[in-house]
Amino acid sequence: MISSDIDIDKLIDDIEQQIEVLTAIAQDNNILTEQLRLLHESREAIVNLQLETERLAELIDPDDLTDHSSILDRHRLTEGND
């Protein structure tokens, strides 16, 4: 989980740097302004996804986890027989 947090933090930092650069040069350029808007939306979506993932991770009790791969394998087998 730590490495994925670092990757997400790096991604957010990279987006923030792009936002800074575009903010400095966008002025009245419609294309750059739209790119800036998209970067803001992307950053917010990533932050919200990260917060939601952390919230869900707190709700999961590791002792209650089962082998989900076996559940998926059983599902695939039953689908193949239909």
N, C-alpha and C positions, 0 to 999 in steps of 0.2 A: 504494500500500500504506500510505503514511503516513496518509492521511485515514481509511482504514478502521480503522487502529489507534487513531486519535483517537476515532472514533465508538464503538469497542468500549470504550475506556477510559472514555469519558463514560457509556456504558450501565452499566458496572460501578460507576462512582462513584454514579450515580443509584440503582442497586439497593442499594448499601451505605448510602446516605442513608435509603432507605425501611426498610431493616433496622433502622437506628438508631432511627427514629421508632417503628416497630412494637414493637421491644424495650422502649422506654420506656413504651408504653401498653397492650401486650397483656395483661399480668397473667394472669388466669384466663379471658380471653375466647377461647373455642374457635375462633371464626372468625378472629380476628386471629392466634392462634397458628398456625393452618393456613396463613394467608397468609405468615406469617414463615417457616415451613418451606419453602413453595414458592419464596419469594424466595431463601433459602439454596441450594436445589437449582438454581434458575435461574442464580445467580451462579457456582456451581461448574461447571455445564454450559458456560457461556460461557467461563470461564477455561480449562477443558479443551479446548474447541473452538479457542480462540485458540492454545494451546500446540501442539495437533496441526497446525493450519494452518501455524504457523511451522516446525514440524519438517518437514512435507511440502514447504514452499517451499524449505527448505535442500537437499532431495534432488533438486529439479528443476533440471536444467542448462538455462539459457535457450538454449544453442546447439543442444540436442536437440529443442526444441519445433517442432512442425509446425503448419500451418494447420488447426486442429481444426474450424473452420467448414466447410471444404471436405469433411472427413470426414463431418460431420453431414449436409451437403447430399447427398452421395453415398448415405448410408444412407437418407435420406428418399426419394430417387428410387427406390432399389431396393425399398423398402417399398411405394411407390405402384404399382409394376409387378407386384407379387405378386397 
